[in-house]
Amino acid sequence: MRLIQFLTEDGARAVARVDREQLSILNGVARITDLATSAIEGNHTLAEAVEAHSASSSVSYDSITESGRLLPPIDLPDLSHVVVSGTGLTHLGSASARDAMHAKLASDASELSDSMKIFKMGLEGGKPSQGEIGVQPEWFWKGDGTILRGSGQIMESPHWADDMGEEPEIAGIYLIGQDGQPYRLGYALANELSDHVMERKNYLLLAHSKLRVCGLGPELLVGDLPKDVHGFSRIYRDDTLLWEKPFVSGEENMTHTLANLEHHHFKYPLFRQPGQVHVHVFGTATLSFTDGVVLIDGDVMEIDCPQLGRPLRNPVRARRMEEPAIVQL
């Protein structure tokens, strides 16, 4: 089952179940978080809550997409209570890259960079036996709900950035219940825009490089993520394909289990505050940046993975952002 959020022609919010080329609009539901909250309170699954809200009408999926009315598949009225975070160095990558990496990992550990040490730790301890806890991954905070962009929306990069680059990822979507229990609602495609030039200057600048907008959606996959996920990351310039590369995700292509990544995020009470929404991206091994692509204004990034529904497409633009003056009180 897959769900989307969108705006109707009169500007009202709506939630719909995806039925191939049609969207079945759920009766009386404005936000997926409202649906999830009712499921938690009624001790139902999210899928059962969807079935309990019969479709009031249907609309063409293409009409919503072409008119630019798609919203990110999760949000809250108060976006400050949405936490966007992620993990890195979690994916094995292509076979050739993996072979080269394993050869390097076999060398003297004292010669490894901090990144390679973290990657090696994941290889050796990121998939513990059931009931055990594995090693913690690299982790970063990206922002709150104000940085999320739905498919079709512009993804802005600040004018002072060194670079703007796409990262095709899968995001886990969670809601914290009133008892502090994290509930996984499902998964969505994500484009975790980052500044790779800044990061390469010094790895300690990773936190700065991640403070960018994040594309999400268009669909929320309700249920389990396939173990082996395959898709394509593409860059279009002037309506022409500039770059394309396959990407993989899912536990078969990762150094950590999803459960281990979730444990090391939600072990902090800070991230178990009732009513919070969490968008947690799981990492990637595919970047146009590594192939020398430099994005420019107007380029369109596309993350295409049919296992999670329709593609996530966003134009990119560098934008001058106001820098606030500090006022002494």
Secondary structure, 3 states (H helix, E strand, C coil): CEEEEEECCCCCEEEEEEECCEEEEECCCCCHHHHHHHHHHCCCCHHHHHHHCCEEEEEEHHHHHHCCCEECCCCCCCHHHEEEEEEECCECCCHHHHHHHHHHHCCCHHHCCHHHHHHHHHHHHCCCCCCCCCCCCEEEEEEEHHHEECCCCCEEEECCCCCCECCEEEEEEEEECCCCCEEEEEEEEEEECECHHHHHHCHHHHHHHCCCCEEECCCEECCCCCCCEEEEEEEEECCEEEEEEEEEECHHHECCCHHHHHHHHHCCHHHCCCCCEEEEECCCCCCCHHHCCCCCCCCEEEEECHHHCCCEEEEEEEECCCCCCCCCC
